[in-house]
Amino acid sequence: MKLKTWKGYNLLDLILISLGLITVITTGILFQSKWYIIVSTTLGLLCVFTQAKGKIATQFIGVVYFVFYIFISYKEQLYGEAILYLTIMLPMYIYGVIHWLANRDKKDNVVIVRSNLSKKEWVCSSVAFIFVSVGVFFLLKALNTAQLVVSTLSFISMLPAVYLLIRRCKWNQVGFLVNDFIVPILWLILVIEGSLYILPLCIYHIFQITYDVYGLIEWIKLEKKQKTSSIVKDEIGE
């Protein structure tokens, strides 16, 4: 069932995103969350869901969401998290805006999905991730970052996921799923310590897991559709 006013979305899509938004906003109000936490979780849900559908809008929403995430991390004294997202993640997402706009299906305003990366790109990116991961650990340690191990794992699991996303590879959803089980620990510890206003960030990640599983299915379907309609050519050598 297609919604005429929401091209590319169906009734299930509307139900999934509505449940997420209503839950985090209601939780935020009940636990007196600060306004920027409610805005951040709302943007996060919209970003992840439009990402699951391969919509170009996700890159623009993602840039704004990361700005809020950096601000919240700073406010909660997770300085390493704030610095890394400001210097690495945000620029990657800005690049993603440019790359996705240059590789989109204008008819449905969705990204042109890549089945995979080339072997050369996999090797080069993997080596780069290893070096960056080691550097991140020592940087966070030098900054006396709270929850050092979890913060390090959070970032290094997010890095390849975002990279695969901006490179339009469908396996980005698997990367985000791994990250979905690590990041919430950062915020859950704060909730356990008494910061109940952080709760929407924990609940947000429950919906993110759902959306990322849904997104993997949707990206596979989108790839098949694009190949059938000859929108894309073999890009393995890109």
C-alpha positions in Angstrom: 0.0 0.0 0.0 1.6 3.2 -1.2 0.9 6.6 0.4 0.3 9.1 -2.3 1.6 12.0 -0.3 4.8 10.1 0.7 6.5 8.8 -2.4 8.5 5.7 -1.8 7.0 5.1 1.7 4.3 2.6 2.7 1.9 2.1 5.6 4.5 -0.1 7.5 7.0 2.7 7.1 4.6 5.2 8.6 3.8 2.9 11.5 7.5 2.2 12.3 8.6 5.9 12.3 5.5 7.1 14.2 6.1 4.5 17.0 9.7 5.6 17.4 8.9 9.4 17.4 6.0 9.1 19.8 7.9 6.9 22.2 11.1 9.0 22.5 9.2 12.3 22.6 6.8 11.0 25.3 9.7 9.5 27.3 11.5 12.8 27.0 8.6 14.7 28.4 7.9 12.3 31.2 11.5 12.2 32.4 11.9 16.0 31.9 14.7 15.6 29.3 16.4 18.7 28.1 15.1 20.1 24.9 18.3 19.3 22.9 18.1 15.6 23.9 14.5 15.4 22.6 15.5 17.2 19.4 18.6 15.0 19.0 16.7 11.7 19.4 14.0 12.9 17.0 16.5 13.8 14.4 18.4 10.5 15.0 15.2 8.5 14.3 14.4 10.4 11.2 18.0 10.1 10.0 18.2 6.3 10.6 14.8 5.7 9.1 15.4 7.7 5.9 18.8 6.0 5.7 17.0 2.6 5.9 14.9 3.7 2.8 18.0 5.0 1.0 16.6 8.5 0.8 19.0 11.3 -0.1 17.5 13.4 2.8 19.2 11.2 5.4 22.6 12.8 4.6 21.3 16.3 5.3 19.4 15.2 8.5 22.6 13.3 9.6 24.7 16.4 9.5 22.3 18.3 11.8 22.0 15.2 14.0 25.7 14.9 14.5 25.9 18.6 15.5 23.4 17.9 18.3 25.2 14.6 19.2 28.5 16.5 19.5 26.9 19.1 21.7 25.3 16.5 24.0 28.5 14.6 24.3 30.3 17.8 25.3 27.6 18.7 27.9 27.8 15.2 29.4 31.6 15.5 29.6 32.3 12.8 27.0 34.9 15.1 25.5 36.7 12.4 23.5 33.4 11.4 21.8 32.7 15.1 21.0 36.1 15.7 19.5 36.1 12.6 17.4 32.7 13.2 16.0 33.5 16.8 15.3 36.8 16.1 13.5 36.1 12.8 11.8 32.4 11.8 11.6 30.9 15.2 10.8 33.3 15.8 7.8 32.5 12.3 6.6 28.8 13.0 6.6 29.3 16.3 4.8 31.2 14.4 2.1 28.3 11.9 2.1 25.9 14.7 1.1 28.0 15.5 -1.9 28.7 11.9 -2.9 25.0 10.8 -2.6 23.8 13.8 -4.6 26.2 12.8 -7.4 25.0 9.2 -7.3 21.2 9.2 -6.9 18.2 8.0 -8.7 16.5 11.3 -9.4 13.1 9.7 -10.1 12.7 8.3 -6.6 15.3 10.6 -4.9 17.1 7.6 -3.5 20.8 6.6 -3.5 22.1 4.3 -6.2 23.1 1.2 -4.1 26.5 -0.5 -4.5 26.6 -4.2 -4.0 30.1 -4.1 -2.6 33.4 -2.3 -2.6 36.3 -3.3 -4.6 38.9 -5.6 -3.0 41.4 -2.8 -3.1 39.1 -0.4 -1.3 38.3 -3.1 1.4 42.0 -3.6 2.0 42.9 0.1 2.1 40.0 1.1 4.3 40.6 -1.8 6.7 44.2 -0.9 7.2 43.2 2.8 7.7 40.6 1.7 10.3 43.2 -0.2 12.3 45.6 2.7 12.5 42.7 5.1 13.3 41.4 2.8 16.0 44.8 2.6 17.7 45.1 6.4 17.6 41.6 6.9 18.9 42.3 4.7 21.9 45.4 6.6 23.0 43.7 10.0 22.3 40.8 9.1 24.5 43.1 7.8 27.1 45.1 11.0 27.1 41.9 12.9 27.5 41.0 10.8 30.5 37.7 10.0 28.8 35.1 8.4 31.0 34.2 4.8 30.0 37.4 4.6 27.9 36.9 1.0 26.5 33.2 1.6 25.7 33.9 5.0 24.1 36.7 3.5 22.0 34.6 0.5 20.8 31.7 2.9 20.2 33.7 5.0 17.8 35.6 2.3 16.0 32.4 0.4 15.3 30.7 3.5 14.0 33.6 4.5 11.7 33.3 1.6 9.2 29.5 1.8 9.3 29.5 5.5 8.3 32.2 4.9 5.7 30.2 2.1 4.0 27.1 4.4 4.2 28.7 7.3 2.4 30.2 4.9 -0.1 26.6 3.6 -0.8 27.5 0.0 0.1 24.4 -2.0 1.3 26.5 -3.6 4.1 26.6 -0.4 6.0 23.4 -1.6 7.8 25.3 -4.5 9.3 28.0 -2.1 10.5 25.4 0.1 12.2 23.8 -3.0 13.8 27.1 -3.8 15.5 27.3 -0.2 16.7 23.7 -0.3 18.0 24.7 -2.8 20.7 27.7 -0.7 21.9 26.7 3.0 21.9 23.7 2.6 24.2 26.1 1.4 27.0 27.6 4.9 27.2 24.2 6.5 27.9 22.8 3.6 29.9 25.6 4.0 32.5 24.6 7.6 32.9 20.9 6.6 33.4 21.9 4.0 36.0 23.9 6.8 37.8 20.7 8.8 38.0 20.6 10.9 34.9 17.1 9.8 33.9 16.7 12.6 31.4 19.2 10.7 29.2 16.7 7.8 28.9 15.4 8.9 25.4 18.9 8.2 24.0 18.7 4.6 25.3 15.2 4.0 23.9 16.3 5.6 20.6 18.8 2.9 20.1 16.2 0.2 20.5 14.3 1.6 17.6 17.6 2.1 15.7 18.2 -1.7 15.9 14.8 -2.2 14.4 15.3 0.3 11.7 18.7 -1.0 10.7 17.4 -4.6 10.3 14.6 -3.2 8.2 17.1 -1.0 6.4 19.3 -4.0 5.3 16.2 -5.7 3.8 15.2 -2.4 2.1 18.7 -1.8 0.6 18.8 -5.3 -0.8 15.3 -4.8 -2.4 16.4 -1.4 -3.7 19.5 -2.8 -5.2 17.5 -5.5 -7.0 15.0 -2.9 -8.2 17.7 -0.7 -9.6 19.5 -3.5 -11.4 16.3 -4.7 -12.9 15.5 -1.2 -14.2 19.1 -0.7 -15.4 19.6 2.4 -13.2 23.0 1.2 -12.2 26.0 -0.3 -13.9 28.7 -2.4 -12.5 30.6 -0.1 -10.1 32.9 -2.6 -8.5 35.9 -0.9 -10.0 34.9 2.5 -8.9 
